[in-house]
Amino acid sequence: MTPEECLPESLRGATVSRISRGLSGAGVYRVEANGQRYVLKISAETDPLETWRSRLAFQQLAADAGVAARVVHHDEARRAVVSEYVADRGFSAFFSNPKTREAALQKLGQLIARVHALPLPAGAAWKDPRESFTPVWASLGDFALPTFAREAIDRVLAEEPPPRERALVLSHNDPNPSNIVFDGERLLLLDWDSAGPSDPFFDLAALAMFLRMDDATTSVLIAAHDGTGPTAVPVYFKYARRLLAAVCGIMAFQIARRMGHAGGEVSAESAPTLADVYGGIGAGTLSMGSPQGLWAFALGLVRAIDA
């Protein structure tokens, strides 16, 4: 099967070029035809059909609500979805610029609020991330991880969660900066593969963790989501932020190992922070597609547990 075979008749003969291959095995392609651009995503052949249908339904719901790219075509037999291409005008610059940071925070909180307002599927149930990642963590028992990283992750996974404060919502579940697009006016979320029911604080905590927000900035983000004034950062939110840093670190360590990284000892003080990792990516000295880039990212995530 070729990418061209996954396109509708109106786009046959288009120029198709690979953008990336996702961690799930999905292939992502840029499609150009008649002066228009689209994105084609072909899920792995092993992807269960019901899972693919669920993800498509979430993306269509989100697109109808204006928080995801519009779905142009889908092909169930080939597990393929064609979406509109949204030109990114630089969310990172929008967020990091002191003159536009407040506006970026407001848009971020409001974006996630619109996602959380989407209807939950009937019978939706929440699964504690520890249930999924504790077995993965156990599989890394013979991997040469730094002592500080192993101790930090063990501590978080063993932590007794505080009582949840909010009802479940439909969540994106992976709002990392690479999945946020700013077209100059709107913020949109890409990659709805992980969407499903969750505590609303997890999407917000992921943003706070990946974007290295301090408590004051985090409070503004939560207020923008809730439509209220800033208050103290809730206890459960802080727990969610620690847990997400740990489980994302586990996943990055696992991928780094799979890509051939040998591991090794390093002190917490000499390990890179997320700021170091982002700086290396921007300077071209680190790549998230390399074993060393994933290793550095994993270390930065673990350091973010107690940041």
N, C-alpha and C positions, 0 to 999 in steps of 0.2 A: 504493500500500500504506500502510495506517495502522498505528500501533503496536498498536491493539486487535486487528487481524487476526493479530498475531504471538503472541497469548496463547492458552493452552489453553482449552477450553470452560468449565472450572470458574472461570476468571477473566474471562470475557466480561462486560461491563458494569461492570468495575472503573473507578475513577478513575485516569487516567493523566496524568502531568505530566512534562515534560522536565526532566532534571537538567543535562545538558551534552551537547556534541558533542565527541568525542575528536579528537585530532590526526589520527587515521587516517580520520576521516569517520564513525565509528560514532556512533549516537545512543544516549543513555542516559536511561532514564525510570524514574520512581518509580510503582509500581503499588499501589493500595490497594483491598482487597476483603475483606469479611467480617471487618473488624477486623484484618486481617493486611497486612503490607507486603512488597513484593518489588521487585527491580530487573530491568528489561528492557533488554537491550543488543542493538541491531540493527546488525550490521556493514554497511559500505558495500557496495553492489551489485557493485563492482569487486573485492571481496575474493575471491581464489581459493578455491574450495571446499575443496581439500586443506589450505590454510592454516587455514581456519576449523575444519575437522575436527580438525586437530592442536591448535589452541588449546583447543577444547572438551575434548579428551581430557586435556590437561594440567590444566585446571580441575577436571575430574571426579576425576582422580587426587589432586589437592591437596585437594579437598573431602573425599574419603574418608579422607585423612590428617589432617583437622581443621585445615588451614592456609588454606583458602579457603571462601567461602560455598557452601552446598549448592546444586547445580543442581536446579531444580524442573521445568523443561521446556526443550526445545530444538526448534527448527523449522529443519531444514537448508535447505529451499527458500527461506526468508526470511532465512537467516543470523542467526537470533534465539536468544537464550538468556535464560531467566528464572531468577534466583537468589534465594535468601532475602535479605531485607534485614537487615543487621547494624547495630544502633544504635551509633554511635561515642560513647564516653564521654570522648574526649579523649586521644589518644595523646600529643600534644605536651605537655599538662600533666603527664601521667604521667612522661614522659621528663625534662622540665625541672625538676620538683620535686626538690630535693636529697634529700627523705625517701624518694622512690620511684625515684630514678634508677638505683640499683643493681639493683632488681627489674626495671625496664624493660630494662636492658642484658641481664640474664639471659634474659628472655623473648624479646628480639630475637634473640640468638644462638641460642637453642633453636629459635625459629621457623624461621630460615634453615637450621639443621641438619636439621629435619624436611623442609623442601623439598628439600634436597640428598640426602636419603635416598630420594627417590622414584626409581623405575626409569627409566633412560634408554631412549628408544626405540631399537630395533634400527637399527644403521647411523648413529647420530647423529654428527655431525661439528661441530667448533667452528669458528666463523668469527671471525677477528681483527676487532674493531670498526673498526680503521683501514681495512680493506677497504671497509666500507660508508660511512664518513664522509669519507675522503679525496676522493672525487668531489664530495661535497656541499660540502666546504671549497673545492675548486677553483671551484665555481659561484659562490662568494661573492667571487671575486677582484676584481670591479668594485664591490663594496659598500664604502661608506665606513666601515671599521672602525678603531677606535683602534689606533695603532701598537703599544702594549704588548700588546694582545689578539692581533693578528696574529702578533707575534713569539713570544708564549708558546705559541700553538697550533701554529705551525710547528715550534717546538722539540720539543714533545711528540710530534707525528706523526712526526718524523724520528728520535726516540730509539730506540736499539736495545733491544728488550725483554730484561730479564734472563731466565734460564732459568725456565720454569714449574716450580712445586714440587708441584703436586697434580694428581690425575686429574680428568677432566671429570665434571661432575655435571649433573643437570637443575636449571636455575636459573630464578628468576623474571625476572631481568634488568631489572627496573624497580622496585626497592623504595624509591621515594621516599616521603617522609612522607604524601603525599596518597593513597598506595595502602596505607597501614597503618591498620587499624581496631582499636581497643581496646574491647571490650565490658564492661570492668570486671574480667574474669578472663582472657580469651583475647586473643591478638593474631592477626589474620588478614590475609592479603594480598589486595588487590583487583586487577583488571585483569591478566589473564594473557596479554595479547596478545603480549608479547615473550618469553614463556617458551621455553626451549630449552637445548641443551647449552652449557655455559660452564665456565670456571675458577671454582671456588667462591669465590675471593677477590673476584671482580667484584661479586657481591651484597653481600658484607660491605663492600667498599670504597665502594660506592654509599651504603650507610647511613652510613659514617664521613664521607663527603664531604658529603652532604646535611644531616646532623645536626651538622656542624662539630665532630667529635670530635678531641681531641688524641691524641697517641700513647698516653698512659696509658689513656685511655678506650677507644681502639681495641683495645688489648691485652686489656682485659677482655671486649670484644665477641667477639674471636677465641677467647678461652679458653672463653666460654660456648658458642660454636658447637662447639668441639672437645671440650668436656668435660674440659679440662685447667686448669692454673694459668696465669696471665698470663706471657707472655714478650715479648721484643722483637718489634716489628712487622716482619714479613718484608719483604725487599727487593722481591719481586714484588708484594706487597700495596700498597706505596707507589707502585710503577709503575702498578698498576691504578687507584689513586685519582687520580693525575695524568691518566691517559688518559681516565677517565670524566669528569672535570671539563672536559677539552678537548672531547670529543665531545658532551657535553650542552650545552656552550657553543655549539658549531657549530650544533646543532639549534635552540637558542633564537634565535640570530642569524638563522637561515634563516626561522623563523616570524615573527620581528619584521619582517623585510624584506617577507615575503609580506603581512603585515598593514598595510604602508604606512610603516614607520619609515624615515627617510632616512639613518640612521647618523650618524656624526660623530666628531670627535677628542675624546678625554678622556684625562687622565693616569691612571696606575694609582692614584696617591694619592687622586685625587678620585672615582674610580669607586666605585660602591656595593659593599659586601661582601654575602655571603649574609645575614648578620645584619641589615644595613640593609634588604635586600629583604623578609625575613620580617617585620621590624618594620613596614615600610610596608604590607604586606598586612594585618597585624593591626590597624593603625590605620585602614585603609580608604583610604589615600592611593595605593596601588598595586594594580593588578589584573593577574593573570596572563592575563586575557583581552584585554588591551590591548597595542598595539604598544610603549608605553613600559614596561609591566610586563615584557614579554618581553625588551626591550632591557636593562633593569636586571638581570634575572635572568641573562642571558647574561654581562654584565660581572661579576656576583658569582661566577659559575661560573669564569670565567677567573682571577679573583683567587684562587679556591680552589686553583688548580693548585699554587701555591707556598706555600700556607698551612701 
